[in-house]
Amino acid sequence: MENIQISERLISFLTFLPVFFISITFHEFAHAFSAKLMGDDTAKKQGRLSLNPLKHVDLIGTVIMPIASFATGFALIGWAKPVQINRKNFSNPLRDDAIVSFAGPLSNLVLALIFLLLFSLSRNWESEYHIQLINFFWYGVFLNVFLFAFNILPLPPLDGSHILFDLFPSKITAAFLNLGIYGSIVLMLFIYSPLWKYFMNLINLILQFFIKIAGT
């Protein structure tokens, strides 16, 4: 019986996928958890105060888009179902909303550091799956650094647009925050604009700093 050959791209995708689910799950859990701490239990009532990835799955963003990205050869694109909050339940709506909004990206930064630690330690592990483990942990570092930086961009519907309004509430920032579908268009224009290169350069600088921390 001939050996079954699996493409490296498929192996990379299958290695990256669990990192993707872990990262977006912690992101949304952090929003739900911080909202509960700030006095809003909307997410808890909806079952979103959970580390079960199935609670945060969005059919298009979590299932269809990653598969389509793999099939077409583009970089993995996806998202989880956004956690809903009710600002009226906060004692200080602006402050508390900023905290809840930042909690998601912050969770990714924490995850990036955890994956970095595992990546550094895994270099000395003796395992049949040594390379796969190293790749898995590095994917965790890369994706979570990316999610942290990407989500704090002050562009709707990202968390950064909420933080921008909470820090500088005005008619202008309110209108920007409530662009709706047009906000997604602005975001897509940014991704496909020359500015995206500079954003990815920033990601690479952060990763290089992390590599120095890891001593590699």
C-alpha angles and dihedrals in degrees: 000000000000119000114257111241117215118196118244089234091058091048090050091049093049090048093048096046098071089047088053093051093046092049099048091043093055090045094056093039089055090054091049094044095048091046089055090050090051091053104265115115096176092112092046092053089051092053094250096122088090142103090216105116091211089067090062101040118129111196094222102032100038102033115017100037097050091048091047090048091054094045093051096040095241123134114280110276124185149120142199129245106280117248112242120226135182111220090196088073093060119097089215106024098192097044096040094046090052090052093049092046093050093045092076097054090039090057089055091051090052090048090050090056091047091050089046090055091049090046091053093047094044093064088077097043119111107217140141087235096045096131093045091052093049091049092047093053093044091051086054091054094046098044095047094047087050093048092048095051095038096050095050091057107116092238125116131278090021123099090251092068090058091048090049091054093044092052096040108024111189141128089267097052090041091054090047091050092051099050090119113188089000088063090061089050090052089050093050091048088054092050092052095040128094087257090073090071090059092048091053089047087058090051090051091050091053091048091050089052090050091050090055089050090051089051095236 
